[in-house]
Amino acid sequence: MNKKAFLLAIAIVAHLMPAAAQKRWTLKDCLDYALENNLQIQKSRISEQQGDVALWQNKGALFPSLTFAGNESVGLRPFQESQALVQNNQVTMTSSKWTEQGNYGLNANWTIWNGGINYKNVKAQKLQNEITQLSTQQSELTIQEQIAQLYVQILYSTEAKQVNEQLAKTAKSQYERGQEMMRQGQMSKADVAQLEAQWKSAQYDIVNSETQIMNFKRQLKALLELDLSTPFDVAGTEPSDEQVLSPIPSAQSVYEQAVKSRPEIRSAELSIDAADLNVDIAKRGYYPTIGMNANISDSHYSASQDDLGKQFKSNLNMSAGLNLSVPIFDNRRNRSAVERAKLEKLNSQLDLQDKKNALSSTIESYWLNANSSQQRFVSARAKVESLETSYELLNAQFQNGLKNIVELQQGHDNLVSAKQDELQSKYTTLLNMQLLKFYTGEEIKL
């Protein structure tokens, strides 16, 4: 390869690599990818499949079982000249030192009735499978909520970085102007040092914002199960004032809808139904059990004078029977099982109330945060507009030597604090409003 072709290839690769590394993830991209690849969700789906297997096993207990057993054995009596052997109530004399014997049998067993426990176990497993499916849904909602929180944090930190970059640019201009004024004898070296410190502080704020962005991206990549080498960036845009100032749904209306739709509530309700069923199953331990068994067996023996076919015909044996088991005294096992089942039901009822209380607290927290942040955003935005105008005038006066360093720094600090309040209140409002809508069953949209 000549030099020109080599340089051309490098240029093409250099052009393509950034393009490949510049995939920007929307919030929907993150949510869809996590639902397919998050390990916790995959484990929950495996639990669903395990529940299906358990259901088929419980259904199988309703049917008879059939087993085959066979045995082939060889015997050796090297020092005995003859022996009398008993098989199938027949005495056989043999002088062979080696003997061979085979026994075969089919056994069938069927629990006809055991108080209905087998049927109840099928119903209980179906309930448990529903609870497992709801647990998977809960995992999916939890992951989506965590992703939304991190995504908004990334957007907030990105915009905060942009604000810090603008402030750093202004601080640098002020520092350069201060150096010029010091050379002209219009400013002391100490004042210039303060301007330099202000500029360095603004640069530190930029680095700190970058660190926060990288950390939030790391956490988001972990939820998406992306490895270290995968390039990652978000494609979110700055929210409009209309989004932030849109009406906030009432906490009571959100709670009423959430109670009807949230999987953790439905799961807790089904757990009470399952506990009721377990109480019923435990009580059925007092009932008798009726079963049926059947057997067919055959054998052969090398010491017999009959041939193999005749042996199989004469040794064929079949039997069938019914068995009845009535619990009379079971060392308190059944009574203890009933008491444990009743206590588990009480625990399930308390768990439902606990989940409702937690849901109410979460929704109320989101509503309070959204409401208070929205009010702070309105006042912070007005304050920033006023301080920006004031700071521009103050900076112009400083450039012309009409304002001192103390006044400039105070104006800078006030503007930084106001901008931080504005950004924090804006994104806090946006996040909590979206989470309130999310709890009513809507998708999270930024």
C-alpha positions as CSV (number, residue, x, y, z in Angstrom):
1,M,0.0,0.0,0.0
2,N,1.4,3.4,-1.0
3,K,1.6,6.3,1.3
4,K,-1.4,8.2,-0.2
5,A,-3.7,5.1,0.1
6,F,-2.5,4.5,3.7
7,L,-3.3,8.1,4.7
8,L,-6.7,7.9,2.9
9,A,-7.6,4.8,4.8
10,I,-6.7,6.4,8.1
11,A,-8.8,9.4,7.2
12,I,-11.8,7.3,6.4
13,V,-11.5,5.3,9.7
14,A,-11.0,8.5,11.7
15,H,-14.2,9.8,10.0
16,L,-16.3,6.7,10.7
17,M,-15.2,6.1,14.3
18,P,-16.7,9.2,15.8
19,A,-19.9,8.5,13.9
20,A,-20.1,5.1,15.4
21,A,-19.3,6.4,18.8
22,Q,-21.9,9.2,18.6
23,K,-25.1,7.1,19.2
24,R,-27.3,9.2,21.3
25,W,-29.9,7.5,23.4
26,T,-33.4,8.9,23.8
27,L,-35.3,8.1,27.0
28,K,-37.5,5.7,25.0
29,D,-34.3,4.0,23.7
30,C,-33.1,3.5,27.2
31,L,-36.4,2.2,28.5
32,D,-36.9,-0.2,25.6
33,Y,-33.4,-1.5,25.8
34,A,-33.5,-2.0,29.6
35,L,-36.8,-4.0,29.4
36,E,-35.1,-6.4,27.1
37,N,-31.6,-6.6,28.6
38,N,-31.7,-5.8,32.3
39,L,-30.6,-8.9,34.3
40,Q,-33.1,-8.4,37.1
41,I,-36.0,-8.4,34.7
42,Q,-34.6,-11.4,32.9
43,K,-34.4,-13.3,36.3
44,S,-38.0,-12.4,37.0
45,R,-39.0,-13.8,33.6
46,I,-37.1,-17.0,34.4
47,S,-39.1,-17.2,37.7
48,E,-42.3,-17.0,35.6
49,Q,-41.1,-20.0,33.5
50,Q,-40.3,-21.9,36.7
51,G,-43.8,-21.2,37.9
52,D,-45.2,-22.7,34.7
53,V,-43.1,-25.8,35.3
54,A,-44.4,-26.1,38.9
55,L,-48.0,-25.7,37.6
56,W,-47.5,-28.6,35.1
57,Q,-46.1,-30.7,38.0
58,N,-49.1,-30.0,40.2
59,K,-51.4,-30.9,37.3
60,G,-49.5,-34.1,36.8
61,A,-50.3,-35.1,40.4
62,L,-53.9,-35.5,39.4
63,F,-53.1,-38.5,37.2
64,P,-51.8,-42.0,38.0
65,S,-48.1,-42.8,38.1
66,L,-46.6,-45.8,36.3
67,T,-43.2,-47.2,37.0
68,F,-41.2,-50.1,35.6
69,A,-38.7,-52.0,37.7
70,G,-36.4,-54.8,36.5
71,N,-33.7,-56.8,38.0
72,E,-31.2,-59.3,36.6
73,S,-28.8,-61.1,38.9
74,V,-26.1,-63.8,38.7
75,G,-25.2,-66.1,41.6
76,L,-22.2,-68.3,42.1
77,R,-21.7,-71.2,44.6
78,P,-18.3,-72.7,43.6
79,F,-18.0,-75.3,46.4
80,Q,-21.5,-76.7,46.5
81,E,-22.2,-79.8,44.3
82,S,-26.0,-79.4,44.3
83,Q,-28.6,-77.0,45.8
84,A,-32.3,-76.8,46.4
85,L,-33.8,-73.5,45.3
86,V,-37.2,-72.1,46.0
87,Q,-38.8,-69.9,43.4
88,N,-42.5,-69.1,43.1
89,N,-43.3,-71.7,45.7
90,Q,-41.5,-74.4,43.7
91,V,-38.4,-76.3,44.9
92,T,-35.8,-76.8,42.2
93,M,-32.7,-78.9,42.4
94,T,-29.7,-77.9,40.4
95,S,-26.0,-78.9,40.3
96,S,-24.9,-75.8,38.4
97,K,-22.6,-73.5,40.3
98,W,-23.8,-70.5,38.3
99,T,-27.5,-69.3,38.4
100,E,-29.2,-66.4,36.7
101,Q,-32.5,-64.8,37.7
102,G,-34.6,-62.0,36.4
103,N,-37.6,-60.1,37.9
104,Y,-39.7,-57.5,36.1
105,G,-42.7,-55.5,37.2
106,L,-45.0,-52.6,36.3
107,N,-46.5,-50.6,39.2
108,A,-49.3,-48.0,39.0
109,N,-50.5,-45.8,41.8
110,W,-53.2,-43.2,41.8
111,T,-54.4,-40.9,44.5
112,I,-58.1,-40.8,43.8
113,W,-59.0,-38.3,46.6
114,N,-56.9,-36.7,49.3
115,G,-59.4,-34.1,50.4
116,G,-59.1,-32.2,47.2
117,I,-55.6,-31.0,48.1
118,N,-54.2,-31.8,44.6
119,Y,-56.9,-29.7,42.9
120,K,-56.3,-26.9,45.3
121,N,-52.6,-27.1,44.7
122,V,-53.2,-26.4,41.0
123,K,-55.3,-23.4,41.8
124,A,-52.7,-22.2,44.3
125,Q,-50.0,-22.4,41.8
126,K,-52.0,-20.5,39.2
127,L,-52.4,-17.7,41.8
128,Q,-48.6,-17.8,42.5
129,N,-47.9,-17.6,38.8
130,E,-50.0,-14.5,38.6
131,I,-48.1,-13.0,41.6
132,T,-44.8,-13.8,39.9
133,Q,-45.9,-12.1,36.7
134,L,-46.9,-9.0,38.7
135,S,-43.5,-9.1,40.3
136,T,-41.9,-9.0,36.9
137,Q,-44.1,-6.0,36.0
138,Q,-43.1,-4.3,39.2
139,S,-39.4,-4.9,38.4
140,E,-40.0,-3.3,34.9
141,L,-41.7,-0.3,36.4
142,T,-39.0,0.2,39.0
143,I,-36.3,0.0,36.4
144,Q,-38.1,2.6,34.3
145,E,-38.5,4.9,37.2
146,Q,-34.8,4.6,38.0
147,I,-33.8,5.2,34.4
148,A,-36.0,8.4,34.3
149,Q,-34.4,9.7,37.4
150,L,-30.9,9.2,36.1
151,Y,-31.8,10.5,32.7
152,V,-33.2,13.8,34.1
153,Q,-30.1,14.1,36.3
154,I,-27.9,13.8,33.2
155,L,-30.0,16.5,31.4
156,Y,-29.8,18.7,34.5
157,S,-26.0,18.3,34.9
158,T,-25.5,18.9,31.2
159,E,-27.4,22.2,31.3
160,A,-25.6,23.1,34.5
161,K,-22.3,22.6,32.7
162,Q,-23.4,24.9,29.9
163,V,-24.3,27.6,32.4
164,N,-20.9,27.1,34.2
165,E,-19.1,27.4,30.8
166,Q,-20.8,30.7,30.1
167,L,-19.9,32.0,33.6
168,A,-16.3,30.8,33.2
169,K,-16.1,32.6,29.9
170,T,-17.3,35.8,31.5
171,A,-14.9,35.3,34.5
172,K,-12.0,34.8,32.1
173,S,-12.8,38.0,30.3
174,Q,-12.9,39.8,33.6
175,Y,-9.6,38.4,34.6
176,E,-8.0,39.4,31.4
177,R,-9.5,42.9,31.8
178,G,-8.1,43.0,35.3
179,Q,-4.6,42.2,34.1
180,E,-4.8,45.0,31.6
181,M,-6.1,47.5,34.3
182,M,-3.2,46.3,36.6
183,R,-0.7,47.1,33.9
184,Q,-2.3,50.6,33.6
185,G,-2.1,51.0,37.4
186,Q,-5.9,51.0,37.8
187,M,-6.2,47.8,39.8
188,S,-4.1,46.2,42.5
189,K,-2.4,42.8,42.1
190,A,-4.6,41.4,45.0
191,D,-7.8,42.3,43.1
192,V,-6.5,40.6,40.0
193,A,-5.7,37.6,42.0
194,Q,-9.3,37.5,43.2
195,L,-10.5,37.7,39.6
196,E,-8.2,34.8,38.8
197,A,-9.5,32.8,41.7
198,Q,-13.1,33.5,40.4
199,W,-12.1,32.2,37.0
200,K,-10.4,29.1,38.4
201,S,-13.5,28.4,40.5
202,A,-15.7,28.6,37.5
203,Q,-13.4,26.1,35.7
204,Y,-13.7,23.8,38.7
205,D,-17.5,24.0,38.5
206,I,-17.2,22.9,34.9
207,V,-15.0,19.9,35.8
208,N,-17.4,19.0,38.7
209,S,-20.4,19.1,36.3
210,E,-18.5,16.8,33.9
211,T,-17.8,14.4,36.7
212,Q,-21.4,14.3,37.8
213,I,-22.5,13.7,34.2
214,M,-20.0,10.8,33.8
215,N,-21.2,9.3,37.1
216,F,-24.9,9.5,36.2
217,K,-24.1,8.0,32.8
218,R,-22.2,5.1,34.5
219,Q,-25.2,4.4,36.7
220,L,-27.5,4.5,33.7
221,K,-25.3,2.2,31.7
222,A,-25.3,-0.3,34.6
223,L,-29.2,-0.4,34.5
224,L,-28.9,-0.9,30.7
225,E,-26.3,-3.7,31.2
226,L,-23.9,-1.9,28.9
227,D,-20.2,-2.6,29.4
228,L,-17.4,-0.2,30.0
229,S,-16.3,-0.1,26.3
230,T,-19.7,0.9,25.0
231,P,-19.9,4.6,24.1
232,F,-22.9,6.3,25.6
233,D,-24.6,9.7,25.4
234,V,-28.2,10.9,25.8
235,A,-30.2,12.8,23.2
236,G,-32.5,14.7,25.5
237,T,-33.3,18.3,24.9
238,E,-33.9,21.2,27.2
239,P,-37.5,21.2,28.5
240,S,-39.6,24.1,27.6
241,D,-41.3,26.4,30.2
242,E,-44.7,25.1,29.0
243,Q,-43.6,21.5,30.1
244,V,-42.5,22.7,33.5
245,L,-45.5,25.0,34.1
246,S,-48.2,22.5,32.9
247,P,-50.9,21.6,35.4
248,I,-50.0,19.1,38.1
249,P,-52.5,16.3,38.8
250,S,-53.8,16.1,42.3
251,A,-52.2,13.6,44.6
252,Q,-55.6,12.0,45.5
253,S,-56.5,11.4,41.8
254,V,-53.1,9.8,41.1
255,Y,-53.4,7.6,44.2
256,E,-56.9,6.4,43.2
257,Q,-55.7,5.4,39.7
258,A,-52.4,3.9,41.0
259,V,-54.3,1.6,43.5
260,K,-56.2,0.2,40.7
261,S,-53.3,-0.4,38.3
262,R,-50.0,-0.8,40.2
263,P,-48.8,-4.4,40.2
264,E,-47.5,-4.3,43.8
265,I,-51.1,-3.6,45.0
266,R,-52.6,-6.3,42.8
267,S,-49.9,-8.7,43.9
268,A,-50.6,-8.0,47.6
269,E,-54.3,-8.6,47.0
270,L,-53.6,-11.9,45.2
271,S,-51.4,-12.9,48.1
272,I,-54.4,-12.6,50.4
273,D,-56.4,-14.9,48.1
274,A,-53.5,-17.3,48.0
275,A,-53.3,-17.3,51.8
276,D,-57.1,-18.1,52.0
277,L,-56.5,-21.0,49.7
278,N,-53.6,-22.2,51.8
279,V,-55.8,-22.2,54.9
280,D,-58.3,-24.3,53.0
281,I,-55.5,-26.7,51.9
282,A,-54.2,-27.0,55.4
283,K,-57.7,-27.9,56.8
284,R,-58.0,-30.7,54.2
285,G,-55.1,-32.4,56.0
286,Y,-57.8,-33.8,58.4
287,Y,-59.6,-35.6,55.5
288,P,-59.0,-39.2,54.6
289,T,-57.0,-40.2,51.5
290,I,-58.2,-42.8,49.0
291,G,-55.8,-44.4,46.6
292,M,-55.5,-47.2,44.1
293,N,-52.6,-49.4,43.1
294,A,-52.0,-52.1,40.5
295,N,-49.1,-54.3,39.8
296,I,-48.1,-56.8,37.1
297,S,-44.9,-58.8,37.5
298,D,-43.0,-61.7,35.9
299,S,-39.7,-63.6,36.4
300,H,-37.5,-66.3,35.2
301,Y,-34.8,-68.5,36.7
302,S,-32.0,-70.4,35.0
303,A,-32.2,-73.4,37.5
304,S,-35.8,-74.1,36.5
305,Q,-36.5,-77.2,34.3
306,D,-39.0,-75.2,32.3
307,D,-38.0,-73.1,29.3
308,L,-38.1,-69.3,29.4
309,G,-41.5,-69.0,27.7
310,K,-43.2,-71.3,30.0
311,Q,-41.6,-69.6,33.0
312,F,-42.9,-66.2,31.9
313,K,-46.3,-67.7,31.5
314,S,-46.5,-69.5,34.8
315,N,-44.8,-66.8,36.8
316,L,-47.0,-63.9,35.5
317,N,-48.6,-62.2,38.5
318,M,-51.2,-59.4,38.6
319,S,-52.8,-57.5,41.5
320,A,-54.9,-54.4,42.1
321,G,-56.2,-52.8,45.3
322,L,-57.6,-49.8,47.0
323,N,-56.1,-48.2,50.1
324,L,-57.6,-45.9,52.6
325,S,-55.7,-43.6,55.0
326,V,-57.5,-41.8,57.8
327,P,-55.5,-39.4,60.0
328,I,-56.3,-40.0,63.7
329,F,-53.4,-38.7,65.6
330,D,-50.7,-36.8,63.7
331,N,-48.7,-35.2,66.5
332,R,-50.4,-31.9,65.8
333,R,-49.0,-31.5,62.3
334,N,-52.3,-30.6,60.7
335,R,-53.4,-28.2,63.4
336,S,-50.1,-26.4,63.3
337,A,-50.3,-26.2,59.5
338,V,-53.8,-24.6,59.8
339,E,-52.6,-22.1,62.4
340,R,-49.5,-21.1,60.3
341,A,-51.7,-20.6,57.2
342,K,-54.0,-18.3,59.2
343,L,-51.1,-16.3,60.5
344,E,-49.7,-16.0,56.9
345,K,-53.1,-14.6,55.8
346,L,-52.9,-12.0,58.6
347,N,-49.4,-11.1,57.4
348,S,-50.6,-10.8,53.8
349,Q,-53.4,-8.4,54.9
350,L,-50.9,-6.3,56.7
351,D,-48.6,-6.4,53.7
352,L,-51.3,-5.0,51.5
353,Q,-52.0,-2.1,53.8
354,D,-48.2,-1.5,54.1
355,K,-47.9,-1.3,50.3
356,K,-50.9,1.1,50.1
357,N,-49.3,3.3,52.7
358,A,-46.0,3.2,50.9
359,L,-47.7,4.0,47.6
360,S,-49.6,6.9,49.2
361,S,-46.4,8.3,50.7
362,T,-44.5,8.0,47.4
363,I,-47.2,9.8,45.4
364,E,-47.6,12.5,48.1
365,S,-43.8,13.1,48.0
366,Y,-43.8,13.4,44.2
367,W,-46.7,15.8,44.4
368,L,-45.2,18.0,47.1
369,N,-41.8,18.1,45.2
370,A,-43.5,18.9,41.9
371,N,-45.7,21.6,43.4
372,S,-43.1,23.4,45.5
373,S,-40.4,23.1,42.7
374,Q,-42.8,24.6,40.2
375,Q,-43.4,27.6,42.4
376,R,-39.7,28.0,43.0
377,F,-39.1,27.8,39.3
378,V,-41.4,30.7,38.6
379,S,-39.7,32.9,41.2
380,A,-36.1,31.7,40.3
381,R,-36.7,32.4,36.6
382,A,-37.8,36.0,37.3
383,K,-34.8,36.4,39.7
384,V,-32.3,35.1,37.1
385,E,-33.7,37.5,34.4
386,S,-33.3,40.4,36.9
387,L,-29.8,39.4,38.0
388,E,-28.6,38.7,34.4
389,T,-29.5,42.3,33.5
390,S,-27.9,43.6,36.7
391,Y,-24.8,41.5,36.2
392,E,-24.4,42.6,32.5
393,L,-24.5,46.3,33.7
394,L,-22.2,45.6,36.6
395,N,-19.7,43.9,34.3
396,A,-19.8,46.7,31.8
397,Q,-19.2,49.2,34.7
398,F,-16.3,47.1,35.9
399,Q,-14.7,47.0,32.5
400,N,-14.8,50.8,32.5
401,G,-13.4,51.0,36.0
402,L,-16.7,52.2,37.6
403,K,-17.2,49.1,39.9
404,N,-14.8,47.4,42.2
405,I,-13.9,43.7,42.5
406,V,-16.1,43.2,45.6
407,E,-19.2,44.4,43.9
408,L,-18.4,42.3,40.8
409,Q,-17.9,39.1,42.8
410,Q,-21.1,39.6,44.8
411,G,-23.0,40.1,41.6
412,H,-21.4,36.9,40.1
413,D,-22.2,34.8,43.2
414,N,-25.8,36.0,43.3
415,L,-26.3,35.1,39.6
416,V,-24.7,31.7,40.0
417,S,-26.9,30.9,43.0
418,A,-30.0,32.0,41.1
419,K,-29.2,30.0,38.0
420,Q,-28.6,26.9,40.1
421,D,-31.9,27.4,41.8
422,E,-33.6,27.8,38.5
423,L,-32.1,24.7,37.0
424,Q,-32.7,22.5,40.0
425,S,-36.3,23.6,40.4
426,K,-37.0,23.2,36.6
427,Y,-35.7,19.6,36.4
428,T,-37.2,18.6,39.8
429,T,-40.6,19.8,38.7
430,L,-40.2,18.0,35.3
431,L,-39.2,14.7,36.9
432,N,-41.8,14.6,39.6
433,M,-44.6,15.6,37.2
434,Q,-43.6,12.8,34.9
435,L,-43.4,10.3,37.8
436,L,-46.9,11.3,38.9
437,K,-48.3,10.6,35.4
438,F,-46.2,7.4,35.3
439,Y,-48.1,6.2,38.5
440,T,-51.4,6.7,36.7
441,G,-50.3,4.3,33.9
442,E,-48.9,6.8,31.4
443,E,-45.5,6.5,29.7
444,I,-42.6,8.7,30.9
445,K,-41.9,11.3,28.2
446,L,-39.3,14.0,28.4
